[in-house]
Amino acid sequence: MKKVFVVETMDNVGTNVFQPIQKGDTVNTHGSISNVSVTATSDVPYGHKVAIKPIGKGETVYKYGLSIGSALVDIAAGDHVHIHNIESNRGRGDKVQKNETVS
């Protein structure tokens, strides 16, 4: 069984920091959320993210308890989450969320 690491309870993605994930693998969460299990819908390289719950088009993607962008399409639990399906808000002053600062 494969694992992804989740840092904060509000995160809707987990990061693959353990071993390669292949399409069809059962993936369990580890860390702040440790009770979620999803099936990978595609291969997920080391360091990339997996949705641990559905994320609707336009919704915020949370990693490490911070907004890292918005979903460009509906993302299902188990989907690989990367630049092909989210728009980053990092480094964009026009996309800063309330309570966040631009550095």
C-alpha positions as CSV (number, residue, x, y, z in Angstrom):
1,M,0.0,0.0,0.0
2,K,1.4,3.4,-1.0
3,K,1.3,6.6,1.2
4,V,1.1,10.3,0.7
5,F,2.0,12.8,3.4
6,V,-0.5,15.4,4.6
7,V,0.8,18.3,6.7
8,E,-2.4,20.1,7.8
9,T,-5.9,18.9,8.4
10,M,-7.3,21.5,5.9
11,D,-5.1,20.1,3.0
12,N,-7.0,18.5,0.1
13,V,-3.9,17.0,-1.4
14,G,-1.1,14.7,-0.1
15,T,2.5,14.7,-1.3
16,N,4.1,11.6,-2.6
17,V,7.4,11.5,-0.5
18,F,7.6,7.8,0.0
19,Q,7.8,5.8,-3.2
20,P,6.5,5.9,-6.8
21,I,2.7,5.6,-7.2
22,Q,1.3,3.9,-10.2
23,K,-2.2,4.1,-11.6
24,G,-4.5,1.7,-9.7
25,D,-2.4,1.7,-6.5
26,T,-4.3,2.2,-3.2
27,V,-2.9,5.3,-1.6
28,N,-3.3,6.0,2.2
29,T,-2.7,9.3,3.9
30,H,0.0,9.7,6.5
31,G,0.6,12.7,8.8
32,S,-2.1,15.2,10.0
33,I,-4.8,13.1,8.1
34,S,-4.2,9.4,8.4
35,N,-7.6,7.9,7.7
36,V,-8.1,8.5,4.0
37,S,-7.6,5.9,1.3
38,V,-7.9,6.7,-2.5
39,T,-7.1,4.8,-5.7
40,A,-4.5,6.5,-7.9
41,T,-6.1,7.4,-11.3
42,S,-2.7,7.8,-12.9
43,D,1.0,7.5,-12.1
44,V,2.2,10.1,-9.6
45,P,6.0,11.0,-9.5
46,Y,7.9,11.4,-6.3
47,G,7.3,14.9,-4.9
48,H,4.0,15.4,-6.7
49,K,0.5,15.7,-5.2
50,V,-2.5,13.4,-5.1
51,A,-6.0,14.7,-4.4
52,I,-7.3,13.1,-1.2
53,K,-10.8,14.4,-1.7
54,P,-12.7,15.8,-4.7
55,I,-11.8,19.4,-5.6
56,G,-14.3,21.3,-7.8
57,K,-13.3,23.5,-10.7
58,G,-12.3,26.9,-9.3
59,E,-11.9,25.6,-5.8
60,T,-8.8,26.3,-3.8
61,V,-6.1,23.6,-3.6
62,Y,-4.5,23.4,-0.1
63,K,-1.1,22.0,0.7
64,Y,0.8,22.6,4.0
65,G,-2.3,24.5,5.1
66,L,-1.8,27.1,2.4
67,S,-3.5,27.9,-0.8
68,I,-1.3,26.8,-3.7
69,G,-3.7,27.6,-6.5
70,S,-7.1,26.9,-8.0
71,A,-8.4,23.9,-9.8
72,L,-8.7,24.4,-13.5
73,V,-11.0,21.4,-13.8
74,D,-12.9,19.1,-11.5
75,I,-10.3,17.0,-9.7
76,A,-11.3,13.6,-8.4
77,A,-9.9,11.9,-5.3
78,G,-6.9,9.9,-6.4
79,D,-6.0,12.3,-9.3
80,H,-2.5,13.5,-9.8
81,V,-2.5,17.2,-9.0
82,H,0.1,19.3,-10.8
83,I,0.3,22.1,-13.4
84,H,-2.0,20.4,-15.8
85,N,-5.0,20.8,-13.6
86,I,-4.3,23.7,-11.2
87,E,-3.4,27.3,-11.8
88,S,-0.8,28.5,-9.3
89,N,-1.3,31.6,-7.2
90,R,2.3,31.7,-6.1
91,G,4.1,34.8,-7.1
92,R,0.9,36.5,-8.4
93,G,-0.2,39.5,-6.5
94,D,-3.6,39.4,-8.2
95,K,-4.2,35.9,-6.7
96,V,-3.3,36.4,-3.1
97,Q,-5.9,35.0,-0.6
98,K,-7.0,37.0,2.4
99,N,-4.6,36.5,5.4
100,E,-1.7,35.8,3.0
101,T,1.1,38.2,2.1
102,V,3.2,38.5,-1.0
103,S,6.8,38.1,-0.3
